[in-house]
Each structure stands twice: as structure tokens, then as C-alpha cells.
């Protein structure tokens, strides 16, 4: 499938140099675009295809107000507004109906379609691969190149297939599958590859679940991840704003179906995983590969035979303030964040609401729930999910990247611990000195209720004592 898309989009090919790809859709946001537009201006260039460039305000915007109070964020947003106006680029401003996280608004509007090559100055662009697009993040100079030419020179990637057999157990999510896979192959296991996910377990996933999996491909080093288009893909796209019209639908569907990998095709690397072995997972360290089952304990550095992994574990435990042997379920949290381009869509919010309905957030725990787009926010409110969240004691916010990345007002304080549905648990990712545990939406919601890392079953399976500071490892 990757080769089919690549060969169709490579308008210039060279043996000893990168191929030149035509870019079908280019997304920009306020953080990675200013220098690119400055480069165009300095060279006297225009945007080659402004109709194929979409901008949104997401990374450095507040989610509790439409007022840009923080100086850096205000400057970035105002700069992008001027750039989009000058260069004729469509922009979804803070609070607009179409505004939201770039990797959420693309699929939900039908801008993302199978077979497209899509880029953005953001590493998690791979999210769009859930619909059969070849999508990847690019750097600032590459953003300028795409703006100026609608093309991009790229080295042909190696191919990998991850086949997930069987079915995920009840209560296990695509986020758990992603974390288990990363823990197995390591954060560099996908380096240089574009990964195709397939198998019975993948086919059974909804499009939004596939987005979570493709989004997390970056966290084990892959250039991109994608899933072959099928009836689930077609049903998701049908009728969306920018999807093919009824008159063109049959033709589009026939083309999309042709993109699927041929029987007998070979890959540079193959991985197989049994879905029935996947359990609720949680990270303990400072990269997404440092994770264990929620039912497990914090590992000891001595368990790692590789010297580099052992040293990394020691550093991570020191930063996270965790003691080997501590049960993950005994780890107390200060904050819970449900949102991001990984888990900020309507299905994620429904999963959280199901856990929170009729319950209250534990004393001393702050719960932020941030929809990935204004469209998700509206749908959640139409379904009454916001009422469930507010009744539980959560903060219901506007759309944005929020607490996923510590560059906006939604941050975790130094030394505070958070259970987060985002994609990265790096040192300082959610704020200077913040300690992050990556989890699924259901686990995040249960954690907010219990006050410790927990699964939904833990709430009713036992009378959980009220967490106290002494319980903190």
C-alpha cells in the first residue's frame, strides 16, 4: 500500500537522490509556521496552492477562554493570522466552528482521504494514516518548501507490517495496544519505516481507534503508520463536508479499495502481536516505551540487561520519583488529563463519561477534559457528556492541544503527577518538572475517581481507601 501511494505521488524520481512527492494536503498551525512564512516573504514567493493548505490554532491557545492572555501564545497566534490573511490561507481561529487540533479536524471534515500524501509541521501527523493516507510530520524548512511548491523531496522509506491477530479483550483499548507494542519493540523499533497495521484486531477497530494507533506510531520511531481502507473507512467518510459527492462516490471508493496491499506482497520487516494478550497498560518512565501492565509493579533497573536501558531506567525512576516494586495501582496522582490528538475525539469522551457517570472525582485531584475540536465539543454537549463531566467535578474546556504539551496555560506543576491520555511522557512535556503516566481514556477516568492509577473495574471491585500523601511512592 505504501509503495502504491508513493509511486503515484512521486513526480520526479532519482536513483541517488530523494524522490519529489506531490503533496495533496498541507496543515499548518501557529507554532511551526512563522519561520516558513517569513522565508516566503523574504524570497518574494507566494503559497503555491493555498486551496490545499489549511491552518488552525491549536498548540499554544487557551482552552478556558477565547482571550489570548499569555504573551508568547498571543504573538504566535496573531502572527499566523497575519500570515494566513497575507498569503490567502484558510484559517480556523480560536473558537471558530471548525477550529481544533490539526489531526482531529482533518479526518472529521473529510479533508483526510485514502491515498493522499499529507504533511504538517507536527510529528503526530501520522494520525491521518488511520484513513489510508500516507501522512507524516515535517520540519520548518520543509513547511516552507511545501508552501512554495506543493512538493517535497523525500527518501523512499522502508516498509513494515504489524499484524495484530485475534481480538482485544473487553475493557482494552487501542491506546493499550499502542503502549504494549511500543514496550515490546522499543522506542526506536520503527526507525526508518512506514508501518502498515493489519489483521483481525485492526479490522475490528473503529476509525477513531485506528487514529490512536497510527498517532502513536511516532513514539516507536516510525516515520508514519497507516491502515488499509475498508468498509469501516468508507462508512466513516461518507457524507462528510469535504468527502467526494454522491456522484463521485463510487469512483472514489473503487480507487480507495485498490490501494490495499496485494496478497503476497513483501515487507522489509514484519511484526506479529496477539491482541488477546493485551491488557490495560500504563507508563512508569519518561518515554512511551517504559510501560507495564496496570496490574504490574514499577520495574527495577537491574531487570534491564542492556546498559543503556538500565541507565535510562535509573534516570527515569529518579525523575518520576518512583521506587522499584511499587504497585502501579498504588501510585497517587494530582491531575488527570483527557484529551489531545491521541485521545480527544468523541469516542474517547464517551469512554470517559461511561466511567464518570454518577461518580465524583477524588478529593485533591484535578480533572481536565478537553475535546480535540469544536465539532467534538458540540457533539459531546448534544449527547450530554459535558453534564456528566461537570457533575463529576471535572473541568470541561474548549478545543486545543491543552495539557498534552507544556506550551500553553494548561500545565502540570513541578513535581506533580498526572495520568494523561496524550502521547508523550518526556521530562517536562506537560510542564517543567511534571511527571506523566500515559493511559487510556477509561483508565484516566477511573484514576480520577480513585485518586490512584486504576482501571474502571477497580472502582467497584473493592472499597478503595481514600488516597493520602503517605501512599505516594
N, C-alpha and C positions, 0 to 999 in steps of 0.2 A: 504493500500500500504506500509506504513512504517513497519507494522508487517511482511508482506511478505518478504521484503528485509532483515529485521533484523533476522528473523528466518532462512533464507537461509545462512546468513553470520556468525551466532553465532556458532562457532566451539566448544565452551565449555560454558555450562550454569550452573548457580548456583542459589539456592534459596535465599541465604543470602549474595551473593557477586555479583559483576558485571559479565556480560557475556563477553566472549572473542570473539571479532569480527575479522574476516579476512578482511584486507584492500586491496581493488582492485587497488587503485591508490593513490600515495602519492606525493604531490607537496611541494617543499621547495624553499625558497628564502633567500637572503643574511642577513636578519635581524634576523629571528628566528631560524636559523640552526646552527650557530657556536658552541654553547654550546653542542648541541646534538652530533655533530661530535666529539667534544672533549671528550664527555662521552664514545663514542665507542672506541676511541683511547686509553683512559685510561684503559678500561676493556679488550682491546685486541680483540674487536669484529669487524666484517665486516658488510656491509649492506646486509641484508638477500636476498632481491630481488631488485638489482639495476635497473633491467629492468622495475620495477613498481614504480620507483622514478624518477621524473622529476624536474629539478631545473631551475630557471630563475632569472635574475637580474631585479628587478622592483622597490622596495621601495625607496632605497637610491641611485638612479642613476640620473644623469643629463638628461634633455630632449633636451637641446640645443647644445649638443656636445657629442662626444664619449670619451672625456678626463675626467678622474676621478680626478677633481681638489680638491674636498672637502675631508679633511683628514679622517674623520670618515667613509664616504661612500666608499672611496678608500680602507680602511682597511677591511671593511665588504665584499666588492666585491672580493678583492684579496684573502681573507681568504676562501670564498666559492669556488673560482676557484681552490685553492689548495685542498680543501676537496673533491670536485667532481672528480678531477683528481686522488687523492689517493684512493677513495672508488668506482670508476667506475660508477659514476652517470652522466647521460646525463645533460648537462648544456647549456641553451640558453644565450649566453653572450650579453652584451650591443651592439646593432647594428646588431646582427645576424638576419637572416630572420625569425626565429621562436621566437625571443625574444619579451617579452611583459609582461603585468600584468598577474599574475598566473591564475586569474579567467577569463581571456579573452582567453588565448592561449589553455586552456583545451578544452572548447567547440568548438572553431573554427577549431581545428585539429582532432576532433572526439575522443580524449582521454576520454572525458566525455561521458558516455553512461548510459541509463536507467538501474536501478537495482544495479549499482555499489555502494560500500561504499568508499567514497573518503575523504581524510583528508589533512589538511595543517596547518602550524603554523600561521594561519591568520583567524580572526573571520569571514570574509566575504566569506569563502569557501562555504557557503550555496548557493552562486550564481549558482553552478553546479546543484542544485536541479531543475532548470528550465527544464532539460532534463530527469527528473525522477530518478536522483541519490540521495542517502542519503549522503549528504556532510556536513561536519562541521569542525570548527576550533579546534585546539588542542594546548596545551602548550608545552614548550621546552622539558620537561621530557618525554612527550608523543611522541614528534617527535623522540627522541632517541629510545623509545620503538618500534615504527613502523619501524625505520631504521633497528633495530637489529632483529626484529621478524616478521615483516609484519602483526602484530596483535595489537589489542588494547583493554584493558579491559574498558567496558562502562556500566553504568547503563541503563537499558531499559527505554526509555523516555515515557512520556505521549503523547497522540495524540490529535491534534486539527484539525478541518476543518474550513476553511474560505471559505464560498460560496459567490461569487460575482455575483448577478443576473443582468439581463439587459445588456446594452452596455454602454461603456464610451462615453460621448458626444464628438463631433468633437472638436479638439484642446486640449483634456485632455489626459494625458499620464499615463503610468504605474508608473512613478515617483510620479505623483499627487495621484494616487490610494494608493501607499505605504504610503505617508505622511498623507493622510486622515485617513487611517487605524491606523497608529501609534498614531495620535492625539486622535482617538476615544478610543482605548484600553489602551493607556499609554505605556511608555517605558518598563514597567515590565509585561505587559499583557500576554506575551507569555512565561514567565519564566518556564522552565522545559518541554516545549512542542516541538515536531516536528510538524510543520504545513503543512497541505496539502491544496493547493489552488485549488478550482474548481468552476464550474458554467459557465454560458453562457459568461460572460465577460472575464473569464480566457481563455476559449477555443478560443476566438476571438483574443487573444494576440499572437504576433509573439514570437518566441523563445527568441529573444533579449529582448523583453519587459518582458517576464517571468523571464529572468535573473535579470532584475532590481528589480522586485518584490521580488524574492527569496533572492537577495542580501540584501535588506532592512529588511528582517525578523529578523535579528540580532538586529536591532535597537529598536524592541519592546520586546526584551528578549528571543525570540525563540531560541532553540538550532539549528534548521535548518528549511528550508522551501522547499517544492518541489511541482511539478505539474505532474500529471499522463501523461505518454507518449501517444501520439495520432498521427494522420496523419501529423500534423504540425511538431512533433518531428522527425518522420521518414524522412520526406522530408528534414529537416534541416541536418540530419546526413548522408544521402545517398551520397556516393562518397567522403566523407572527408578522409583525409590521414589515420587515424587510425580506421575508421569505418569498420565494417565487410565487407568482399569482397562480390562480387555478388553471389558467390557460397554459402556463409553462410548467405546471407541477409534474406531470407525467414525464416530461423530458428531463427535468432536473432529477427526479427520483431514479430514472434509468441510469443517468450518468453517475450519481452518487453510489448506486449499487455496484457499478463497475469498478469502483475504487478499491473494493475489498481485496485483500491479499489472495492471490491464486492458490489453489490446492497444490501442495508440493513445493511451494516457494521456500527458499532457504534464507536463514538469517545469520549474521555474523556471531550472534550469541543467543542462547536460549536458556530461560529460567522457568521452572515449574513450581507451583505452590498449591498445596491442598487447602482449599477455603475452609474446610471443616475444622482445621487445626487453629484457625484464627480466633483470638479471644479479645475482650476489651484490653486495650494497650495504653500505656502512659510513659512519657519520657521522664527520666530521672536526672539527665545531664544537660549539657549545653550544646548539643546538636541533635537533630531528629533521629539519628541512628542509635543514640544512647537511650534505649527504651526497654521496658519489660512488661510482662502481663500485670494488670492491675492487682491480681492476686499474689504477685511475687514480692520480693524484697529488694531493697537497694543493693546492688552488687558491690563486691569488694574489688579494688584494683588488682588484687592478686589473682583474680579469676581470668585476667587477660594475659595471654601468653606473649602477644606482640608488645614489645617495649613502648612503641609509640601509643598504642591503645591504652596501655597501662598508665602511662604518663598523662594522657588525655583524661582518663577516668579520675585520676588523683586531682587534677586541676578542676574538673567539673564538680566533684564532690565538695571541694573546698569552696567554690563559688556558690554552689547550691545549698551549702550548709546542711549536708546530709551525712548520716552515719551508715556505713555498710551494715546490712542485716535488718535495717528498719523496714517494717512492712509499709508498702506503698499506701495502703489504706489507713495508715496512722499519720500520714503527712497532712498537716493542717495548712489551710490556705487563707489568705487575706482577701483575695479578689478572684472573681470568675468572669471570664470574657467569652461571650458567644457572638461570633461574627467573623469578618474577614472574607477574602476571595476564596478561601478554602471551605468555610462553613457558615456563610452568611446568607444563604438562599432560603426560600420558603420551606423546603423540606427540612432543613436544619432547624428552623424556628419551630416548626410543628413538632419535631422530636423533642426539643427542649420544653415546649409547652405541655406536652403529654406528661412529662416528669413533674413539672412545676404545678400543674393544675391542682388546686385545693391544698397546696403546701406553702410553707414560708421559708425564705432564705434564713440560714442560721445567723444568730447574733454575731455581729462583728465582721460579717462577710459582705463585701460589695459585689453586686452582680450587674454587669453592663451587657445589654443585649442590643446589638447594632445591626440592622438589616443591611444587606450588601448593596441595595439600590432603593430609590424612592418607589419603584414599582413593587419591590418586595415588601417595603413598609406599608404601602397601600393595601396589598393583598392580605398581609398579616392582620391589619386593622379591620378589614372586611370580614375576616374569619374570627375576629375577637381574640386573637392571640395576645395583642397588646394588653388587654384587660387581665388576662391570665398572668402575664409577666408583672404588671404593676401590683396586682393583688398579692403576688408572692414576695414583693419587696424589691423587685428589680428596677433598674433604670432603663427606660425604653427610649432609644435615641433615634436620630436621623441617620442618613446613609453616609458611609465613608469607611476608610481603612481602619480608623479608630485605633484601638489598643494593639492591633497587630504589629504596629511599628511605632517606636517612640519618637515620632517627629511631629506630633500634634498634641493638643491638650489632654487627650485620653492616655495617660501613662500610669505605670505602676511605680510606686515609690521605692527608694533604695532599701534593699533588704526584704521587701515584701514579696510574698509568694502568690503566684496566680496559676489557676487552671485555665488554659486557653485553647480555643478551637482553631487558632491560627496555625501557621505552617512552620514557624521558626522559633527555636528556644535559645538562640545565641545569647551570649553575655550582653546585657544592656539592650536587647532587642525591643523590650516593652518599656524601656526607661532605664536610666543609669542605676545599676545595682539591682535591677528587677530579676526575680527568679521565676522561670517559666516552666510549667509542665504541660505538654501538648496532649490533648484529649479529644474525644468525640463530643458532639453536642449533648447527647444523652448523659454521658459521664460528667460533663461540665455542669449540667443542670442538677444532677444528683449530688455532686460535690458541693454546690451552692447550698443545698438543703441540709446536708450532713455537716458541712464545715471541714471535712477531710476528703481526700481523693476517694471517690465512691462510684459504684455502679448503681443504676436505678433499683436493682434487686436488693441492694444493701439497706435501702430506706425502710422497707417493710419486713425484711428477713430478720432483723434484730432491732432491739431497742438501743439505738446508738446514744452513748453518753455525750453530753454537751462538750464540744472541744474546748480545751483550756490551753493556755500558753505553755504549760508544762508538758503537754503532749507533743509539742513541736520537737522534731529530732535535732 
